[in-house]
Amino acid sequence: MDALFSLPVLSLFLIPTISSYSTSLNLLFFFMTWSTLVLSHPPLRVELFGTVAVRLFFYVFPSVLFFLFDVLTPSAAVVIKAHGETGLPAGSKRSKIRAKDFKVAGWALANLALSIAAQAAIEVVRTKVLGLRSALKVSMRLPMPWEIVKDLFRGLFGREILAYAVHRYALHSKQYSVAKYHEAWYHSLRAPFPLTAHYDHPIAYLLANFIPTYAPAMLFRLHMLTYLLYLSIISIEETFAFSGYSVMPTSFFLGGIARRTDVHLLSGAEGNFGPWGILDWMCGTTVGDGEDGTGSVIDDAQSQLSASLGHEGDIDEKIRRAVEESTRRFRDGSRRRLRRRQRDE
C-alpha cells in the first residue's frame, strides 16, 4: 500500500490542480514524476495501484460519503432525492437502516475488489503464463493529446456497445440463468442509491460491469495514463448516476445518465440498457422519452441547449414531469413483478 500513497502516484492527481507553475514546468515535472513511477515499480504494480487509486478517489470515497449522508441524515438527503423517500437506503426517512442495506453496500465494495482481482489475474496470465505483453501500455512515453482523445472515444464507445449487448441480451433474457441472478439481486432494489453501481450477483457483475469496462482498454491497448482518465470518467459517472440525487454537477451528461438509470430500475427493465443511452437511442429502447423531452440522449442535448438559451424554468418543469413519470413506472413495474412472482409460485 505504500506505493499507492507515494509521492509519484499522488502527484499524478494533485499536480494539475495545486501547482502554480507554468504549463511547461508542469509538464516537465509531470513527466519526471511519471518516469520515476514507471522506473521504480513493475508494470503490473503501476497498473493495479493506479486502478485502485482512481477507484478510491473517484468512486469509493465519494460514494461512501453519499451513503453515510443518506443513512445518518435522511431528512436532509430526502430533499435532493429524485424519488423522495423511495431513493433512501432504508426506503423511508423514518425507518432505520436495515442489515440488508449494509449488505448491499458490502457486496458493492466486494464486487469492486473482485474486478481489480480479475484485472490482476488477466495481466498475470498474459505476462507470466502466456509470455504476452501487458494488456495496458505502461511506458515512459506520454501519449499525445489527439491520441488521448481518440483512445477515450474508442474506449467509451466500446464500453457502451458491450454494456448494452450484455445487459439487454444476457441479463434480461430468459435463455440464460445469469438473468435470474440479476433479477434477484440488482432488480430487488427499490431505487438506486449510493454504492449500488457495483451491486449485483458477482457473475452478473463481471459480465455487465467489469468486462465492458476493461475489454475495450485491452482491445485498443490504452496507454496507462489514458486508461486512468478513462476509468476516472467511468467512476465519476457511476458515483452520480447511481446516487439517486436530483442535483447533479451537469444536467446534460450526469443528469441524463442518472434519469435513465433510475427509469431502467423503476420500470422493471423495459429499456435504457446502455450506460450513456447512445445505443438505446439508436436501437429504440429508450424508456422515459415522450412529451417531457427528457428520455433519450438527444433529448438531453436539446434540453441543455434550451437551458443555455435561458429556458431553465421549462427544463425544471420537464424534470419534474420526468420524475413523476418515473415514479408511475416504478409502481407499474412493481405490480408486474409481483404478478410474475405469483404466477411462478
N, C-alpha and C positions, 0 to 999 in steps of 0.2 A: 504493500500500500504506500510505501514511501515514494515510489515513482509517480503515483497518482497525484500527490500533493507537492511534488518537487517544483522548483522554480521553472524549469523548461516547460512542463505541462501547463502550469497555471498561467504562465506568461503568454501562452498561445491565445488565451481567452481574455487576459487582462490588459495586455499592451495596447490593443487598438482602442480601448476605452479610457485608460487613465494616462496615457503618455501625452506629453505636451511638446514633443519634439517634432521636427518637420517630417514630411512624408518619406523622404529619402532615408533619414536616420531611422524612422520606424521600420521601414522595410529591411534595412540593413540589420538592425537589432533582431527583428523577427527571423530573418534568415539565419543569423548566428544562433539564436535560441533553438530553432528547428534543427539545424545541423548538429548542435550539441545533443539534442534529444535522440536523433537518429543514430549518431555515432556511439552514444553511451548505453543504448538499450537495443536488444534484438528486435527485429521487425514485429514478431508476434506480440511482444510486450507493448510496443508502441501502439499497435492496433487495438489491443484489448484495453489498455489503460486509457487510451483516447476515447474509446467507445464508452467505457464506464464513466469517465469524466463528463462527457456530453449528456449521457442519460441522467446522471446525478444532478447536474446544474440546470438542465432544461426540462426535465420531466419529474424525477423523483422528489426533489426538494420542493418545487412549487406545488406539485400535486398533493404531497403530504400536508403542506400548509393549508391548501384549499380544503382538504378533507377534515383537518382539525378545526378549521374555521366553521365548516358545516356542522360538525359534531358538538363543538363547545359553545358556539353562539348561533343556534338555529334560528332564533328570532331575527337576527341581523342578516343571516345568509338567505333566508326565505325571500327577503325584499328583492334580491337580484337573481333569484332562481327563475328560469324561463317558464317552469311549470309549477311554481309555487311550492307547497309542501311536498308534492309528489317527487320533486327533484332532490329532496334531502335524503341522506343515507338512511335515516330512520323512518322516512315516509311521512313524518309529521313533526312540527316543532315542539309538540307537547309529548312526543313519545321518546323514550330513552333509546339510545343506540343499542342494537342487539349484537349478539355474538356473530350472527350471520353476516352483518355488515362489515365487521372487522375481518371476518373470514374472506370476504370479497377483496378487501384491501390487501390481505396477506397473500392470497392467490395471485393477485395482480403483480405484486413485487416478486413473488416466486417465479412467475412466468417470465418476467423481465430478466431475472437471473438465469433462467433456463435458456433464453435466447442468446445471452452472452456466452454461456457454456457451449451452446451449439455452434456459435461462431468460432470459438476457440477450437472445438473438435474438428470443424471443417478445415481450418488452417493447419492443424497438426497433421491431419491425414494427407492434405495436399503437399505439404513441405517435407514432412518427416517420413511418411509411408510411401507416397507415390513419387516423391522427388520432383514435384512441380514447383513453379514459382508461386509466391503468395497470391491470394485472391485480390488483395488490395496493393496498390503501388506505394510502398514505403521507401522513398528515396530522398536525397538531399535536394534534388531539383524542385523548385517551386513551380506549380502549374501557372500558366498564363491566364489572364482574366477571361479571354474568349474560351479557353479550354475549360475553365471552371463553369462558365455559363452553359456551354454545350453539354458537359457531363451532368450538370444538375438537371437540365431539361430532360436528357435521356433517362437518367435515374428516376426522377419523379414520375415521368410519363410511363416508364416501365413498371414502376410500383403501382400506378393507377390501373394498368391493364391486368397485372397479376392479381391484385387485391379484388378487383371487380369479378374476374373469372372465378377465382376460388370462392369468394363469398356467395356469388349468385348460383354457380353450377355445382358446388360441392357442399357448402354449409347449409344451403337451403334446397337440397334435392333429396327426395325420399330414397334414392338409389344408394346413398352412402350412409353408413352408420354414424359417421362423424357429425352428420346433420342433427342427429338426436342429442349428441353431447352439446352442440352449440345451442340448441333449443333449450335444453335443460339447465345450462349454465348461464350463458350471456342473456338469453331472452327470458330468463326468470326475473331479471331486474325490472323494477317499476319504471325507472328512467335513468339516464346516465348521470353519474356523479363522480367527483374526483377519484382518480385511480382506476376507473372501470375501463379505460382504454386498453389495458392489458389483462382484463379479467375474462377468462374463458377456460374451457377444458384444455389441458396442455396440448393435446393433439390438434384440436381446432385452432388453438393459438399459434402453434408453429406453422400451420398451413395458411392461416389468414393474416398473420402479423409478421412473423419472422421471415418467412420465405419471400413475400412480396417486397420486404424492405431490403434484405441482404442480397437476394438473387440479382437484381439489376446492378448493384455495386460490383458483384463478382463478374457478371457478364461483360460489363464495359471496363472492368478493372480500374475503378476510380482511384485517383491519387488520394492518399490518406487525408490530406487537408481538405480536398473536395468532399470526401466521404464524411468528415466531421461536420462540414457545413450542411451537407445533405441530411445527416442524422439530426442536426440541430433543428432544421426546419420541420422535420417529421415530429420530433419530440415536442416542440412548441405547439404544433398543430394538435397533437394528442392531448396535451395538457389542457388546452382551452376548449377543444371540440367536445370533450367528454366531461367537462366541468359542470355542465347543466346551467351555467350562468347566462343571463341575457345581455350582460355587459361584456363586450369584447374589445380588444385593442383595435381591431379593424372589422367593421361590419360586413365588408365585402368578402374578404378572404376567410378569416376565422369565424366570423358570424354566420356566413353562409354554410360552412362546413358543419358548424355546431347545430344549426337548424336541421340540416339533412340527417345528421347523426341521430338527433332526437326523434325525428319522424320515422326513421327506419325502425327504431326500437318500439316506439309507441304505436305504430301502425301494424305491428306484427310481421315485419319484414316484407311489406308489399313492394318495396323498391329501395332506392338510394343505397346501392351495394358498394359503390366506389368511394374512396376516401374524399376526393375533391369534387365528385359529381360530373366529371367530364364524360366518362363512359356512360353514365346514366342518361345524360343529355343526348348523347349520340345514339344510344340504343333504346331510348324511350322508356326508361324505367325510373324516371324521376318521380318521386312522390311528394306532394305538397305544392305543386305548381298549379296555376289557375289564375283566377282574377286577382288574388292578393299579390301575385308577381314576386313571390319570394321562394320559389321552388328550385328551379334549375340554376346552374352556374351562370347562364346567360341572364336570367332574371336578376341575379345578384349584381352582375356588372351593370345592368341598366339601372338598378336601384341606387348603386353607388354613384353613377353618373348624375342621376336626378338629385341626389343629396348634395353633390358638389356644386350643383347649379342653384341650390337654395330651396330645395323641397324637402327639408328634413321632417316637417310635420306630416307630409304624405307618407314618408318612409316609416315613421313611428307608428302610424295607423296601420300600415301594411304589416309591420312586425307584430302588432297586437293581434291582428286578424290571423296571422300565421300561427301564433301561439294558441289561439282559441281553436283553430283547425287541428293543430297537433294534439291538443287535449281531447277533442272529439274522436280523433282517430285512435288515441290510446284507449278510450273507453270501448270503442267498437272492436279494436284488436283484442282487448281483454275478454270481451264476451265471446269472440270467435275462438280464442284459445281455450276458454272454459268449455264451450260446446264440443270442441275436438277431443278434449280430455275425457269428457263424459261419454262420448261415443266410443273412445278407445277402451274405456272401462267396461 
